Amino acid sequence: MIPGSFEYFAPTSLNEALDLLKTHGDDAKVLAGGHSLIPTMKLRLAEPAVIIDITRIGDLRGVSEPDGKLVIGALTTHYELESSALVQQKVPILSQTAAAIGDVQVRNKGTIGGSLVHADPAADWPATILALDADLKVAGPDGERVIKATDFFQELYTTALEPEEILTEIHVSIPAANTKGVYLKQYQAASGFALTGVAVLLTRSGDTCQKVAVGVNGVADVAYRATGVESELAGKTLSAENIAAAAEKAADGVDAMEDIHASPAYRANLAKVYAQRAIAQLAS
Ligand SMILES: Cc1cc2nc3c(=O)[nH]c(=O)nc-3n(C[C@H](O)[C@H](O)[C@H](O)COP(=O)(O)OP(=O)(O)OC[C@H]3O[C@@H](n4cnc5c(N)ncnc54)[C@H](O)[C@@H]3O)c2cc1C
């Protein structure tokens, strides 16, 4: 349980961090909250020769509200998102998702950026970030670019981020007044991670579903948008029957995972159950 030795850098600016990443390439790992990287290093599943601790880069932390959206710095902790009055008021599903993560120690140290880049299939953020259609801003040696959440999560623990890039901001449009969201999860009993988590953003006009966005984690080796549910319910009355029929499609076309915690069939069923519960809660 002791990590291998490594060289440690603590840059105070993004440019300094990017220069260090460029210099050390594949030998280097960025350190944010350390709540996924350090355990991985202790188990020797990762043995970086260089650690670039980005936590002293103040520009990467905090939440602001320019032009009808929330801009969330990658280093913003789960607890900051859980407790921010601005976030609770403008995009409450973000605070709700943060509150579902681990325990208070984990939430005080872990960051939204670290969780998204780590791309653990059982992590909570990806489902919500997908349902919100967030944009992820990254910086690298060639400047900045924006990656859509739907393009970001690629495979198990793999994202569209290049090795020399740093995730800097998450941009979330503030939903209209007739759009409400909820994140529900089945807690894995021992770890508290999501056995399955479902995030839903429902836009309604009276009793009709104008649009629904559904993000799912914990089922497949990568979080996904349940597009079958979305197309089935759009334009329909939010009746119990229509919601149940749409939720049945929550794992359509998905290769569900098998591990010591659950069978593929159980995970796929959880996705349907939680999609139904989440949409019904928003429709009620
Ligand atoms: C006991 C325990 C319980 C937990 N329970 C849950 C849970 O219920 N739900 C849940 O979702 N998570 C849970 N976690 C994980 C936790 O949320 C982590 O904080 C999170 O997964 C990683 O964030 P971090 O800031 O700690 O990142 P780190 O561990 O520092 O980094 C993780 C990875 O991301 C990279 N990285 C970090 N930031 C950036 C960046 N800005 N740009 C580029 N690369 C970056 C690192 O190089 C590393 O590869 C738990 C962790 C522990 C230890």
The ligand as an SDF file (V2000), in Angstrom:
LIG
                    3D

 53 58  0  0  0  0  0  0  0  0999 V2000
  -13.5520    6.1770   -0.0150 C   0  0  0  0  0  0  0  0  0  0  0  0
  -13.9360    6.7830   -1.3380 C   0  0  0  0  0  0  0  0  0  0  0  0
  -15.2810    6.8040   -1.7070 C   0  0  0  0  0  0  0  0  0  0  0  0
  -15.6650    7.3600   -2.9190 C   0  0  0  0  0  0  0  0  0  0  0  0
  -16.9950    7.3450   -3.2690 N   0  0  0  0  0  0  0  0  0  0  0  0
  -17.3750    7.8610   -4.4510 C   0  0  0  0  0  0  0  0  0  0  0  0
  -18.7500    7.8610   -4.8430 C   0  0  0  0  0  0  0  0  0  0  0  0
  -19.6430    7.4360   -4.1380 O   0  0  0  0  0  0  0  0  0  0  0  0
  -19.0570    8.3950   -6.0690 N   0  0  0  0  0  0  0  0  0  0  0  0
  -18.1060    8.9220   -6.9010 C   0  0  0  0  0  0  0  0  0  0  0  0
  -18.4430    9.3780   -7.9810 O   0  0  0  0  0  0  0  0  0  0  0  0
  -16.7930    8.9350   -6.5430 N   0  0  0  0  0  0  0  0  0  0  0  0
  -16.4110    8.4370   -5.3580 C   0  0  0  0  0  0  0  0  0  0  0  0
  -15.0920    8.4610   -5.0080 N   0  0  0  0  0  0  0  0  0  0  0  0
  -14.1190    9.0410   -5.9340 C   0  0  0  0  0  0  0  0  0  0  0  0
  -13.9620   10.5270   -5.6760 C   0  0  0  0  0  0  0  0  0  0  0  0
  -15.1110   11.2160   -6.1350 O   0  0  0  0  0  0  0  0  0  0  0  0
  -12.7250   11.1180   -6.3790 C   0  0  0  0  0  0  0  0  0  0  0  0
  -12.5250   12.3470   -5.7940 O   0  0  0  0  0  0  0  0  0  0  0  0
  -12.8180   11.3310   -7.8610 C   0  0  0  0  0  0  0  0  0  0  0  0
  -13.1100   10.1620   -8.5540 O   0  0  0  0  0  0  0  0  0  0  0  0
  -11.4820   11.8150   -8.4280 C   0  0  0  0  0  0  0  0  0  0  0  0
  -11.3390   13.1780   -8.1740 O   0  0  0  0  0  0  0  0  0  0  0  0
   -9.9900   13.7170   -7.5810 P   0  0  0  0  0  0  0  0  0  0  0  0
  -10.1020   15.1990   -7.5900 O   0  0  0  0  0  0  0  0  0  0  0  0
   -9.7430   13.0690   -6.2820 O   0  0  0  0  0  0  0  0  0  0  0  0
   -8.9500   13.2920   -8.7160 O   0  0  0  0  0  0  0  0  0  0  0  0
   -7.5080   12.6240   -8.6140 P   0  0  0  0  0  0  0  0  0  0  0  0
   -7.5700   11.3640   -7.8470 O   0  0  0  0  0  0  0  0  0  0  0  0
   -6.5030   13.6290   -8.1950 O   0  0  0  0  0  0  0  0  0  0  0  0
   -7.2830   12.3130  -10.1760 O   0  0  0  0  0  0  0  0  0  0  0  0
   -8.0140   11.3130  -10.8490 C   0  0  0  0  0  0  0  0  0  0  0  0
   -7.5150   11.2170  -12.2880 C   0  0  0  0  0  0  0  0  0  0  0  0
   -7.8590   12.3860  -13.0220 O   0  0  0  0  0  0  0  0  0  0  0  0
   -6.6850   13.0760  -13.4870 C   0  0  0  0  0  0  0  0  0  0  0  0
   -7.0070   14.4990  -13.3080 N   0  0  0  0  0  0  0  0  0  0  0  0
   -7.5150   15.0660  -12.1880 C   0  0  0  0  0  0  0  0  0  0  0  0
   -7.8540   16.3440  -12.4450 N   0  0  0  0  0  0  0  0  0  0  0  0
   -7.5410   16.5870  -13.7320 C   0  0  0  0  0  0  0  0  0  0  0  0
   -7.6730   17.7360  -14.5800 C   0  0  0  0  0  0  0  0  0  0  0  0
   -8.2410   18.8700  -14.1700 N   0  0  0  0  0  0  0  0  0  0  0  0
   -7.2380   17.6400  -15.8530 N   0  0  0  0  0  0  0  0  0  0  0  0
   -6.6680   16.4700  -16.2940 C   0  0  0  0  0  0  0  0  0  0  0  0
   -6.5350   15.3730  -15.5540 N   0  0  0  0  0  0  0  0  0  0  0  0
   -6.9800   15.4230  -14.2740 C   0  0  0  0  0  0  0  0  0  0  0  0
   -5.5380   12.5440  -12.6440 C   0  0  0  0  0  0  0  0  0  0  0  0
   -4.3200   12.6010  -13.3460 O   0  0  0  0  0  0  0  0  0  0  0  0
   -5.9910   11.1080  -12.4040 C   0  0  0  0  0  0  0  0  0  0  0  0
   -5.6990   10.3250  -13.5310 O   0  0  0  0  0  0  0  0  0  0  0  0
  -14.6820    7.9060   -3.7930 C   0  0  0  0  0  0  0  0  0  0  0  0
  -13.3290    7.9100   -3.4200 C   0  0  0  0  0  0  0  0  0  0  0  0
  -12.9500    7.3500   -2.2020 C   0  0  0  0  0  0  0  0  0  0  0  0
  -11.5010    7.3590   -1.8180 C   0  0  0  0  0  0  0  0  0  0  0  0
  1  2  1  0
  2  3  1  0
  2 52  2  0
  3  4  2  0
  4  5  1  0
  4 50  1  0
  5  6  2  0
  6  7  1  0
  6 13  1  0
  7  8  2  0
  7  9  1  0
  9 10  1  0
 10 11  2  0
 10 12  1  0
 12 13  2  0
 13 14  1  0
 14 15  1  0
 14 50  1  0
 15 16  1  0
 16 17  1  0
 16 18  1  0
 18 19  1  0
 18 20  1  0
 20 21  1  0
 20 22  1  0
 22 23  1  0
 23 24  1  0
 24 25  2  0
 24 26  1  0
 24 27  1  0
 27 28  1  0
 28 29  2  0
 28 30  1  0
 28 31  1  0
 31 32  1  0
 32 33  1  0
 33 34  1  0
 33 48  1  0
 34 35  1  0
 35 36  1  0
 35 46  1  0
 36 37  1  0
 36 45  1  0
 37 38  2  0
 38 39  1  0
 39 40  1  0
 39 45  2  0
 40 41  1  0
 40 42  2  0
 42 43  1  0
 43 44  2  0
 44 45  1  0
 46 47  1  0
 46 48  1  0
 48 49  1  0
 50 51  2  0
 51 52  1  0
 52 53  1  0
M  END
$$$$
